[in-house]
Amino acid sequence: IGREVMQNPRVLVVNQPTWGVDAGAAASVRQSLLDLARQGAGVIVISQDLDELLELSDRFCALNEGRLSPPVPTDGLTLDRIG
């Protein structure tokens, strides 16, 4: 991910960005994605780690049985509410 972030993309799609890395590297990846979004890039994160998605996202969509839910703001969204 580091190489892609250094190119300052307008849009970045990442799948399981912290899977298989240690806690320190995962924190660095998350911070890089947040920094990129704060600079105005669109960052789309695909992950099964709901805690990570809530930390990284300002909007959340779920894919269930091939259907994509409408986006909802993550402000105040909890794991219990997601189901």
Helices and strands as residue ranges (DSSP letters): H 2-6, E 11-15, H 23-38, E 42-46, H 50-56, E 59-60, E 63-64, E 67-68, E 72-73, H 79-82
